[in-house]
Amino acid sequence: MSSKSEIVIKDSCILFDLVELNLIQHFFQLEIIAFTTPQVIEEINDDEQWKIIEAYIINGKLNIDRLGAYEDITEIENQYAALSFTDSSVLELAIRKKAVLLTSDGSLRKISITKQVPVRGLLWIIEELSLRNIITVESAIEKLNAYSEVNVRAPIKEIQNLIKKLQ
């Protein structure tokens, strides 16, 4: 058994934000084993983003789990109208692996919590990178400020709170 924590990446959006903020290489320096599902990978349409993400798949840093049973995923999707098949696939994976779910999706976050699946987001990643000295505090603050420019759905208040906490 590995001493690394298992984490399931839901959002292609999380991957896109990591790429756009130039944090993806730092993310994979965390002591984690990262998984996602084929459904998440299918959402990657931008060629440049795909080339970057594909490199992490090829080198084994991002694992694609294809073991989710269609029936189990569909059962979750049918149980929760707010979840897509992709959402349901990563929730099934996180439950099966007893892993942390990495998402920025509010509905998935709420449902995961009711299923007792730990949930984290991009702010957690940036804070972890700073706390583990993978990036400097200054860099973390710079990335947090850039996050709201890269993603219009970025949680402004939470970003400001984390900046204050890091200073």
Wavefront OBJ file of the C-alpha trace (Angstrom):
o trace
v 0.000 0.000 0.000
v 1.253 3.440 -0.911
v 1.636 6.233 1.623
v 0.222 8.644 -0.940
v -3.378 9.803 -0.688
v -5.741 8.871 -3.481
v -7.610 11.706 -5.102
v -10.256 11.627 -7.817
v -10.352 14.552 -10.217
v -13.908 15.293 -11.303
v -13.761 18.395 -13.275
v -12.090 18.803 -16.568
v -12.554 22.388 -15.333
v -10.116 21.729 -12.453
v -7.619 20.367 -14.962
v -8.158 23.381 -17.229
v -7.645 25.795 -14.329
v -4.432 23.994 -13.335
v -3.190 24.256 -16.923
v -4.220 27.904 -17.352
v -2.671 28.919 -14.021
v 0.505 26.992 -14.887
v 0.070 24.873 -11.746
v -0.429 21.416 -13.203
v 3.233 20.437 -12.912
v 3.190 21.555 -9.265
v -0.084 19.720 -8.561
v 1.509 16.426 -9.544
v 4.334 17.079 -7.044
v 1.848 16.628 -4.189
v 1.932 13.262 -2.450
v -1.135 11.965 -4.259
v -2.229 9.266 -6.638
v -4.581 11.002 -9.070
v -7.464 9.264 -10.813
v -10.204 10.350 -13.146
v -12.703 8.647 -15.421
v -12.866 8.318 -19.206
v -15.946 10.550 -19.129
v -13.913 13.450 -17.695
v -11.167 12.931 -20.266
v -13.763 13.017 -23.054
v -14.657 16.588 -22.007
v -11.203 17.873 -23.006
v -11.681 19.478 -26.417
v -8.845 22.012 -26.567
v -5.785 20.554 -28.346
v -3.226 22.514 -26.310
v -4.827 21.534 -22.992
v -5.080 17.928 -24.184
v -1.348 17.778 -25.032
v -0.435 18.958 -21.537
v -2.880 16.653 -19.743
v -2.042 13.692 -21.988
v 1.614 13.915 -20.910
v 0.534 13.255 -17.299
v -1.580 10.302 -18.421
v 1.327 8.842 -20.396
v 3.804 9.227 -17.529
v 1.396 7.615 -15.073
v 0.731 10.682 -12.926
v -2.945 10.845 -13.968
v -4.632 7.455 -13.967
v -7.779 6.762 -15.980
v -9.986 4.334 -14.059
v -12.150 2.261 -16.373
v -13.434 -0.145 -13.711
v -16.637 1.710 -12.816
v -19.644 -0.477 -13.510
v -22.142 1.181 -15.836
v -24.998 -0.015 -13.609
v -23.466 1.574 -10.489
v -22.841 4.869 -12.267
v -26.352 4.927 -13.732
v -27.849 4.160 -10.312
v -26.136 7.250 -8.864
v -27.199 9.361 -11.857
v -30.822 8.221 -11.476
v -30.762 8.900 -7.738
v -29.581 12.511 -8.140
v -31.149 14.585 -10.914
v -28.499 17.299 -10.495
v -25.693 14.936 -11.506
v -24.617 14.136 -15.048
v -23.259 10.738 -16.042
v -19.730 12.196 -15.776
v -20.462 13.517 -12.272
v -21.864 10.140 -11.303
v -18.817 8.330 -12.709
v -16.399 10.260 -10.517
v -18.609 9.986 -7.451
v -18.780 6.208 -7.969
v -14.980 6.139 -8.320
v -14.407 8.231 -5.180
v -16.786 6.017 -3.189
v -15.215 2.809 -4.519
v -11.650 3.978 -3.827
v -12.541 5.812 -0.593
v -10.746 8.796 -2.090
v -10.966 12.565 -1.898
v -13.036 14.099 -4.694
v -11.592 17.164 -6.366
v -14.357 19.295 -7.893
v -15.630 22.810 -8.347
v -19.192 21.644 -9.043
v -21.548 22.805 -6.270
v -24.183 20.089 -6.730
v -21.585 17.324 -6.813
v -19.889 18.813 -3.759
v -23.142 18.784 -1.738
v -24.101 15.257 -2.773
v -20.575 13.969 -2.104
v -20.673 15.381 1.406
v -23.980 13.570 2.070
v -22.241 10.380 0.865
v -19.380 11.121 3.285
v -16.897 11.592 0.450
v -14.275 14.238 1.309
v -14.347 17.077 -1.226
v -11.677 19.619 -2.120
v -11.276 22.282 -4.793
v -8.696 24.443 -6.521
v -8.235 26.689 -3.480
v -7.256 23.625 -1.449
v -4.690 22.718 -4.118
v -3.131 26.187 -4.063
v -3.050 26.230 -0.267
v -1.470 22.747 -0.154
v 1.154 23.738 -2.709
v 2.049 26.723 -0.540
v 1.988 24.828 2.772
v 4.260 22.114 1.336
v 6.632 24.736 -0.087
v 6.100 23.514 -3.629
v 5.282 27.107 -4.549
v 6.032 30.254 -2.564
v 3.374 32.179 -0.671
v 3.885 35.008 -3.145
v 3.272 32.656 -6.060
v 0.194 31.220 -4.338
v -1.240 34.714 -3.900
v -0.423 35.550 -7.525
v -2.225 32.374 -8.695
v -5.214 33.114 -6.464
v -5.496 36.609 -7.936
v -5.239 35.186 -11.463
v -7.821 32.466 -10.734
v -10.770 34.864 -10.929
v -9.502 36.050 -14.323
v -9.068 32.505 -15.656
v -12.407 31.243 -14.337
v -15.431 33.541 -14.100
v -17.001 31.122 -11.609
v -14.094 31.378 -9.181
v -15.298 31.961 -5.591
v -14.121 35.554 -5.016
v -14.875 35.732 -1.292
v -13.106 32.425 -0.572
v -10.133 33.552 -2.679
v -9.863 36.771 -0.653
v -10.108 34.831 2.610
v -7.338 32.453 1.552
v -5.114 35.336 0.482
v -5.539 36.897 3.939
v -4.783 33.549 5.568
v -1.588 33.068 3.558
v -0.248 36.598 4.168
l 1 2 3 4 5 6 7 8 9 10 11 12 13 14 15 16 17 18 19 20 21 22 23 24 25 26 27 28 29 30 31 32 33 34 35 36 37 38 39 40 41 42 43 44 45 46 47 48 49 50 51 52 53 54 55 56 57 58 59 60 61 62 63 64 65 66 67 68 69 70 71 72 73 74 75 76 77 78 79 80 81 82 83 84 85 86 87 88 89 90 91 92 93 94 95 96 97 98 99 100 101 102 103 104 105 106 107 108 109 110 111 112 113 114 115 116 117 118 119 120 121 122 123 124 125 126 127 128 129 130 131 132 133 134 135 136 137 138 139 140 141 142 143 144 145 146 147 148 149 150 151 152 153 154 155 156 157 158 159 160 161 162 163 164 165 166 167
